[in-house]
Amino acid sequence: MDKRKVMKEEYKQALRPMGVFQVRNLVNGKVMIVRGLNIDGKINSTRFQLEMGSHMNKELQQDWKTYGADSFAFEVLELLEPVEGPAPDYTQDLEVLEELWLEKVQPYGESGYHKMKS
C-alpha cells in the first residue's frame, strides 16, 4: 500500500471522541442534552441543522431563530473512553451516559428543551 492509502485507512480506524454535550441557551438558560459516537461531528451537525432551520426540536429551533447563534453555547459534558480490543458497540453506553446527564441536569419545562417521558 502506498503511504496515502495507509494514512487513509488509519484515519478510518481511529476512534473519534464520543460522549455527551449540551446546547445551552445563554439568554434563558434552557439546555438540550445530546449524545454522539463522534461528538465533534454531532456538534457540527446540530449547529448546521439549527442554522438551516431544520432542527427536529422546534422549541430549540425557535429560540435559535429568536436569539441568534451567538446566544448559544455547545459544551462537552463528558467523554466516553474507548476500551481496548475488538471494536465494541458504544451505543448503549452512550444512552446510559445521556440518561445520567438528563437525570442530573433535569432539562425539562422552563429548564430545557426535553419533554418528560411518561
FIVO-126162 format. One record per residue (C-alpha): x, z, y; residue number from 1; chain. Coordinates in steps of 0.05 Angstrom, whole numbers, plus 5000, padded with zeros to 4 digits. Layout:
<atoms>
ATOM; px; pz; py; num; chaine
ATOM; X; Z; Y; NUM; A
...
</atoms>
This chain:
<atoms>
ATOM; px; pz; py; num; chaine
ATOM; 5000; 5000; 5000; 1; A
ATOM; 5025; 4986; 5069; 2; A
ATOM; 5032; 5042; 5119; 3; A
ATOM; 4966; 5026; 5156; 4; A
ATOM; 4926; 5029; 5092; 5; A
ATOM; 4957; 5096; 5073; 6; A
ATOM; 4942; 5124; 5142; 7; A
ATOM; 4871; 5098; 5140; 8; A
ATOM; 4860; 5130; 5071; 9; A
ATOM; 4889; 5196; 5094; 10; A
ATOM; 4842; 5195; 5154; 11; A
ATOM; 4782; 5184; 5109; 12; A
ATOM; 4803; 5241; 5063; 13; A
ATOM; 4816; 5291; 5120; 14; A
ATOM; 4762; 5343; 5129; 15; A
ATOM; 4732; 5346; 5198; 16; A
ATOM; 4716; 5414; 5230; 17; A
ATOM; 4648; 5436; 5205; 18; A
ATOM; 4604; 5493; 5227; 19; A
ATOM; 4551; 5515; 5276; 20; A
ATOM; 4545; 5503; 5351; 21; A
ATOM; 4495; 5517; 5405; 22; A
ATOM; 4468; 5475; 5462; 23; A
ATOM; 4457; 5526; 5517; 24; A
ATOM; 4416; 5513; 5580; 25; A
ATOM; 4456; 5545; 5637; 26; A
ATOM; 4394; 5547; 5682; 27; A
ATOM; 4343; 5584; 5638; 28; A
ATOM; 4388; 5610; 5582; 29; A
ATOM; 4350; 5574; 5526; 30; A
ATOM; 4390; 5557; 5464; 31; A
ATOM; 4387; 5508; 5406; 32; A
ATOM; 4429; 5523; 5344; 33; A
ATOM; 4456; 5463; 5305; 34; A
ATOM; 4498; 5456; 5242; 35; A
ATOM; 4543; 5398; 5224; 36; A
ATOM; 4591; 5374; 5170; 37; A
ATOM; 4630; 5341; 5226; 38; A
ATOM; 4618; 5388; 5285; 39; A
ATOM; 4652; 5343; 5337; 40; A
ATOM; 4612; 5283; 5313; 41; A
ATOM; 4547; 5324; 5313; 42; A
ATOM; 4560; 5348; 5385; 43; A
ATOM; 4574; 5276; 5407; 44; A
ATOM; 4511; 5251; 5371; 45; A
ATOM; 4468; 5306; 5402; 46; A
ATOM; 4495; 5292; 5472; 47; A
ATOM; 4484; 5217; 5462; 48; A
ATOM; 4412; 5227; 5439; 49; A
ATOM; 4398; 5271; 5499; 50; A
ATOM; 4430; 5221; 5547; 51; A
ATOM; 4389; 5164; 5517; 52; A
ATOM; 4324; 5205; 5520; 53; A
ATOM; 4315; 5202; 5444; 54; A
ATOM; 4328; 5273; 5420; 55; A
ATOM; 4276; 5298; 5370; 56; A
ATOM; 4268; 5366; 5404; 57; A
ATOM; 4221; 5346; 5460; 58; A
ATOM; 4227; 5412; 5499; 59; A
ATOM; 4303; 5407; 5500; 60; A
ATOM; 4298; 5334; 5519; 61; A
ATOM; 4251; 5350; 5577; 62; A
ATOM; 4297; 5405; 5603; 63; A
ATOM; 4357; 5357; 5598; 64; A
ATOM; 4318; 5307; 5640; 65; A
ATOM; 4296; 5361; 5690; 66; A
ATOM; 4362; 5398; 5699; 67; A
ATOM; 4413; 5345; 5682; 68; A
ATOM; 4473; 5343; 5635; 69; A
ATOM; 4515; 5390; 5678; 70; A
ATOM; 4465; 5446; 5665; 71; A
ATOM; 4481; 5448; 5590; 72; A
ATOM; 4540; 5475; 5550; 73; A
ATOM; 4558; 5455; 5479; 74; A
ATOM; 4592; 5516; 5447; 75; A
ATOM; 4620; 5523; 5377; 76; A
ATOM; 4595; 5588; 5347; 77; A
ATOM; 4630; 5588; 5281; 78; A
ATOM; 4672; 5541; 5238; 79; A
ATOM; 4667; 5538; 5163; 80; A
ATOM; 4734; 5539; 5128; 81; A
ATOM; 4742; 5487; 5073; 82; A
ATOM; 4762; 5511; 5003; 83; A
ATOM; 4819; 5483; 4961; 84; A
ATOM; 4805; 5438; 4902; 85; A
ATOM; 4756; 5381; 4889; 86; A
ATOM; 4713; 5363; 4949; 87; A
ATOM; 4654; 5411; 4946; 88; A
ATOM; 4586; 5400; 4979; 89; A
ATOM; 4585; 5445; 5041; 90; A
ATOM; 4512; 5431; 5058; 91; A
ATOM; 4484; 5495; 5030; 92; A
ATOM; 4540; 5537; 5061; 93; A
ATOM; 4524; 5506; 5129; 94; A
ATOM; 4449; 5520; 5120; 95; A
ATOM; 4464; 5594; 5106; 96; A
ATOM; 4511; 5597; 5166; 97; A
ATOM; 4458; 5566; 5211; 98; A
ATOM; 4406; 5616; 5186; 99; A
ATOM; 4453; 5674; 5202; 100; A
ATOM; 4462; 5649; 5273; 101; A
ATOM; 4387; 5637; 5281; 102; A
ATOM; 4375; 5708; 5260; 103; A
ATOM; 4429; 5735; 5306; 104; A
ATOM; 4411; 5694; 5368; 105; A
ATOM; 4335; 5690; 5359; 106; A
ATOM; 4328; 5624; 5398; 107; A
ATOM; 4252; 5624; 5398; 108; A
ATOM; 4199; 5623; 5452; 109; A
ATOM; 4229; 5639; 5520; 110; A
ATOM; 4298; 5646; 5489; 111; A
ATOM; 4306; 5579; 5456; 112; A
ATOM; 4284; 5512; 5432; 113; A
ATOM; 4268; 5531; 5359; 114; A
ATOM; 4198; 5542; 5331; 115; A
ATOM; 4186; 5605; 5289; 116; A
ATOM; 4178; 5589; 5215; 117; A
ATOM; 4112; 5611; 5186; 118; A
</atoms>
